């Protein structure tokens, strides 16, 4: 019987491992530490070693994910995911807009601005205009799904404790500038652009809302560096901008219902407000339902809650359009998230986000490039008339002028000093997220209902003005907040008292106008 040396196998494996280690040694990042004062070239060179990291690693990740999912789509849909298919343009738009958002963020501009520009390029530049090949039904569906994510995040983000304690300063700042701008925009659209009254004010509510996606990160960036904490200015702005969005969406929904309701005049006038009431009622019932279903003992509670909440929002948006009560959908979606969040927020430590909010944040990462890319691709630059653009910009700036004046007036009786009062109106400039979400709804509704060529043309003009508002105000507003904020706001040094909630400080401002309030909020509470 032949005797086999059992040590031969392990010894050969060990030799192979040693040989492989010698070959990979020059490629491993841990074997190439950075010098004490590394240059950009040193950092870039090290990023290519294994495993890659930094921007090189991020690029490889994105490229790998794109190729992987493109392969999956080709395997499932075959020719539809190849050039010339119906899936390929959507995939190209998403990838290009994601890259555009990443690149524009490197120069400290909002990512949505880069996504919008990239969408416009892919929708208008000959040879690469894949945006024009996107099926209109797919485009409308994707934008409505993005709207669902936006409204769900907004509803979950409304803090009921802060809402109960909000002082008149926040309420005035949330409602007065927005309502005045909507009034001015509505009158200007009627007199300058010749819009019908219902379309004028529907467009006015589209233009009047401030973008939480631009303002909130900008203000949190200032608060992280300690600016404005002594007066609670970041929390004042964040709370007011949330209410401002709710007001605009409500007004838009009412005007949308009135515009596309035909028949008896009395019914037409009452249907819009009735849609708002029905939408809020449906949302409240749906939110209470999510308090108990799924049950808290479920092992996959966050997953089930996220699926149920997102599904409820989709039913609200698409179901309201199906029964021709489009104005009820956005309010129902917002109310479901807010009411459900009342119970869910009690299950997490104060100041922390619920797990469902984190899931919605991930969904927003997916739908944000689609939303802004599709909006940019929807605007046909070849059909824009210079007079319409010029008059539209005039309407936009006229409304902004009155908004800024009113924003300055409403903080006159607060504890803010002169520099801080001049800063607050600057934060009321940027427009982006809500304009992209609801700017195309009127056009989609006009097409779906067969409202006629005139209604479709008006819908295109509303969409065009929404895009102009984003392109003009989003970069300017974000840059002004970042550059002027440190010059006008007082900086709180680390270690100073910032433990008291800002809403309480604001209440004391109302009780003692002109008094010195040294209360603020930590960035975690914001």
N, C-alpha and C positions, 0 to 999 in steps of 0.2 A: 504494500500500500504506500502510495507516494505522500510524503509529508509536505504540507504547504506552509510556507512561512507567513504567518498571519501579520507580521510587521511590514510586509512589502506594501500592502495597500495603503495604510496610513502614511508610510514614509513617502510614497509617491504623491499622495494628496498634499502632504506638507510641502514638498518640493514645488508642486504646482502653485500652492498658495504663496509661497515665498517669491516665486517668479512673477506672479501676478502683482504682488505688492511692490516689487522693484519697478515693474512697468508703469504702475499707476502712481507711484510716489511723486513724480514731477507734476502730476495733474491735480493733486489734492490741495484744496485751499488752505487747510490747516498746516501744511508744510511750507507755506509762503506767507508768513506774517507780515503785516504792514510795518514800514519803518516808523520811527517816532513822529516824524512830521510828514505824513504821506501827501503827495500831490494828487491832483485829479487823475493824472495818468497812472499812478500807482494803484489807486482805487479801481479804476476801470480795468486795468490789467488783471487784478486779483479777482474781479467779478466774473472773469471767464473761466476760472478754475472750478474744479468739481467739489462740492455742488455749487452751481451758480447762485448768486444772490443779488440783491439790489434790483436795479432797473433791468439788468441783463436777465436775471432770474424771472422777473415779472414778464418781460417780453417773451421769454421761452414758454412760460406758463400760458400766456394768452394765445400764442401761436399754436401750442399743443392742443389747447382746448378747442380752438377754432377748427384745426384739422381733424380732431377726433369727432366733433359733432357734425362736421361736414361729411365725414365718412359715414356716420350713423344715418344722416338724412339721405345720403345717396343710397345706402343699403335699404332703407325703408321705402323711400319715394322714387328711387331710380332716376329717371330723366328729369323729374321735377326739381331736383336739387342741383342739376347741372346748368351751365349757362344756357339761357333760353327757357328754363322752366319757371314755374310760378313761385317756388320756394327760394331759388337762388337770389333774386333781387332783395328780398327781405333779409337774408343772411348777410349779403354784402353790405347792406345799409347798416345793420346792427354792428358789424365788425368795424366798419369805417367810422361810424359815429362814436363808438367806444374809444377808438384810437384818437379821434379828434378831441373828445373830452379830456383824455389823459394829457395830450400835448398842450392844450390850452391851459390846463391846470398848472403846468410847469411855469407859466408866466403869471401865476396868481390871479387868473381870471376864472369865473365860474365854469365848470365843465360843460354845463348845458349850452353855453355860448359856442363852444367848439362843435358840439353835436349838431346844433342848429345850422351852423355854417356848412358843416360836412353834408348834412341833409340837403341844403340848398345846392351845393355843388353836384351831388349825385342826382338831383332832380332837374338840373338846367344845363350842365356842361355837355355838349355833344360828344359822343364816343364813350362816356362813362356815366351817362344819365340812366342808370339802372333804376333810379327812384320812380321814373315814369312807367316802368314795367310792373310795378307792384299792383296787385289786384285791389281795386277800391274797397271791396268788402273786407279784405284782410287788413287794409290800412285802418278802416273805421273800427274794426274789432280790436285791433291792437291798441289804438288810442283810447278806446273806452275802457279797456282793461287797465291801462296806465292810469286813467282817471279814477278807477276804483281803488287802485293802490294809494294814490294821493289822498283821496278822501278818507280812506281807512286809517292811514297814518295820521291825518289831521285830527280825526275823531279820537283816536287813542291818545294823542298828544295833549288834548285839552285837560288841564288839571282842574278837577271840580273844587278842590280846596282853594286854589288861587281864584277861581271864578267867583266863589262865594265872598272872598275877601277883597275883590278888586275895588279899588278906589275910583272916584270919578275921573281922576287923571287918565287912567287906563281906558275907561269907557269913552271918554271924550276923544282920546287919541285914536281909538279903534274905529269909531263911527263917524265923527264929524268930518275929518279930511276926506274919507272915502265917499260919504254921501254927497259932499259938496263937489268933489271931482266928478262923480257920476251925473249929478245935475248939470254941471257945466258941459261935460262931454255929450250928454244927451241933447242939450239945446244946440250945441255947436254942430253936432252931426246932422241935426234937422235943418239948421239954417245954412251951414256951409256945404255939407255933402248931399243934402236933399234926401236923407233917409226918411222913411215913414216913422211915425212916433214910436211905435212898438220896437222897430229895429234900432232906432236911435238909442233908446235906453237899454236895450239888450246889449248893444255894443258898448255902451257906457259902463255897464257893470263888468264887462270883460276887461276893459282898460283900467278900471279904477282900483283893482285889487293889487296889493303888494305881494311880492314873491317870498314865501317862507324859505324856499330853497336857497335864496341868495342872502336874505337878511339874517336868518337865524345863524348859519355858520359864521357869517361875518361878525355878528355881535358876540358869539361865543369865543371867537378868536380874540377879540378885544378883552373880554372878561378873563380869559386864561392868562393874559398879561397884566391884569389888575386894573384896567381902565374902566372908569364909570361905576365901580363897585360901591364907592362910598355913598352914592345916591341911588343905587339899584337900577341904573339906566339899562343895562342889558336885559334884565328880567322885565322891565317896563316895556321895552320894544318887543320882546318875544311874545309876551302875553297879548299885547295889542295887535300884533300882526296875525296871530291865530284867529282872533275875533274878526279882524278885517276880512280874512278869507271866507269865514262863515257868512258874513253879511253879503259879500259879493256873490257867492254861489247861490244864496237864497234869492237875491234880487234877480240874478240871471235866470234862475229856474222859473220864477214867476213871469218874467217877460217872455221867456221861451214858450211857456204855455199859452200866454195871451196871443203871441204872434201866430202860432200854428193851429189855433182853434178856429174852426169855421162854424157857421150857423147862427143861432140866436145871439144878439149883441149882449144881452144881459148875462147869458151863460158864458159868453166869451170873457166878459169882465170878471166874473166870479171864478172861472175855472182855474186861472193862474194862482190866486191865493188858496183855492181849495186844494190844488196839487201840492202846495207847500205844506198844508196841514196834514194831508193824507200821507205824504212822504215822511214827515216827522213822526206821525202816529205809527206807521208801519215799522220805521226804524226803532222806535222805543219798544214795540212788541218783540221784534226780532232780537234786540239787545238783551231784554229780560230772558228770552228763551235760551240765549247762550250763557246765562248765569248757571243754568242747571244741566244743559246738554252741550257738550259731553260732561259726564260726572267727574268730579275732582279726583276720584280714586283711579282714574284711567292711567295706565302706564305710559301712554303716549299723549298726554293731555295737551301739550303745546302743539303737537302736530294736528290733532283733531280740532282744537280751537282755531288754529290758523286756517285750516281747510274750511271749516264752517263759516268763519267770519268773511273770508275772501269770497266764498260761494254766495253768502248772503248779499255781499256788495254787488257781485256780478248779476244776481237775480234782480236787485233793485235797479241797476243801470239798464240792463238789456230788457228786463220785464216791463219797465215803465215805457220804454220805446215801443215795445210790442203792442201794448194796450193804448198807445198814443197819449200817454201822460208823461212826457219826457221830463217835465219840470219836477216831478216827484222823485225821480231816481237819485240825483245827487244828494238831496237832503236825506233820503232814506238811508243811503250808504253811510253818510256822515253820522246820522243818529244811531245806527246799529253799532258802529265802532265806539262811539262815546258812551252809550249806555252799557255795553258789554264791559268796557274798560273801568266803569265805576266799581264793579265787583272784582275784576281781575287785579286792579291796582292794589287792593287791600292784601293780596297774597304775597306781595314783594316788599322789601324794605323801602321806606320813604325816600324819594329822590331817585330810585332805580327804575329802569324801564321794565315792562313786563316782557316775558319771552316772546309773546306774539308780536310785540313791536319790533323786536330784533328780526323776526321772520319777515315782517313787512318791509323792513329796511333792505333785506337781501332781495326781495322781489323788486323793490325800487331800483336796485342796481341793474336788474335785467330789463325793466321796462323803461327806464329813463332814456337810454340811447334810442330805443324805438320811438318813444313819444316825440322827442325833439327832432330826431332825424326825419320822421314821417311828416311832421309839421313843416320843416324846412323844405322837404321835397314836394310838398303840396302846393307851395307858392310857385306859380309859373311866371318867371321874370319877364318872359317875352310878351305877356299879356298885361303887364302893369302899365297903367297910364300915368305919365308924370304928374298930371293935374290931380289925380286921385291920391297919389303918394304925397304930393305937396300939401293938399288940403288935409289929408289924414294926419300928417306930422304936425300941422298947425292945430288940429283938434287935440292931439295928444299933449302938446306943450301948453296949450291953453288950460287944459284940465290939470296938468302938473303944477302950473303956476298957482292956481287956486288951492290945490292940495298943500303945497309947501307953505303958503301963507296961513292956511287954517291950522296946519300942524304946529306952526310957531305960536299961533294965538292960543291954542288949547293948553300949552304948557306955561303960559305967562304966570299963572297963579300958583305954580308948583314951587318946590324948593330949589329948582335948577337955577344955576347962575346963567349969565348972558351967553357964555361960550357953549354951555350944554344945551341951551335953548336953540341955538343955531345948529347944533349937531343933530337934534332929533328930526327935523325935516329932511335932512340928508338921507336918513335911514328909510324914509318913506318914498324913495325914488325907484328902486329896482322892481321890475315886473318880469315874470318869467313863467313859473310853474303853472299857475292857474290859467294864465293866458294860453299856454300850450295845451292844457287839458280841455278847456271849454271853448277855445277859440274856433275850433272846427265843428262843434256840435251843431250850430245853426246850419252850416252848409250840408252836413250829413243828413240832418232832419229834412231839409228842403228837398234833397235828392230822393230820400226814401219815401216821402209823402207825395212826391210828384207835384210840388207846390208851384211849379212853373219856372220859366227861364229867369224872370225878374227876381224871384226869391233866391234862386241859385246864385245869381250874380251878386245879390246883396250878401249872401253867405260867404262868397269868395272875398268880398271887400272887408267883411268883419275879420275873416281869417288873416288877410293881408295886414290889416291894422294891428292885429294881435302880434304878428311876427315883427312888424316894425317896432312895436312897443318893447318887445324882448331885445331886439338887436340894439336899440338905442339906449335903453335904460339899464339893462342888466350889467353890462361892463362898466358903464359910467358910475352907477350906484355902488357897485362892489369896490371899485377903485377909490371912490371918494370916502367910503366908510373906512377902508384900510389906511388911507393916507391922512385924512383929516381927523379921524377919531383920536389918535394919540396926541394931536395938537390941541384939541378942544376939551378932552375929558381928563379929569384928575385920576392919577394912578395910585392905587392902594398898594402899599408895600407889603410883602409877605409878613405874616404875623399879626397884622392889624385885625380888629374885630370885624368879621364878615359873616357872623353866624345867624343873624336875625333875618327872617324872610323879608323880601322887598315889599311884598304886599302890605305888611304891617307898617313899614316905613311910609308907604304911599298913603295909607289911611291917616297916619299922623300928619302928613303934609296937608290933607284936607281939613283936619281939625285945627291946625295951626299954620295958616298960610304964611309963608315967608320964614318959618322956623327952620332951624338947622337940624337936619335929620342925618345921622351918621349910621344908617343901617343899610346892609346890603345882603347879598346872598352868595353862597359859595357856588362854584361852578358845577358841583355835583347836583345841587338843588335846581339849577337852571336846566 
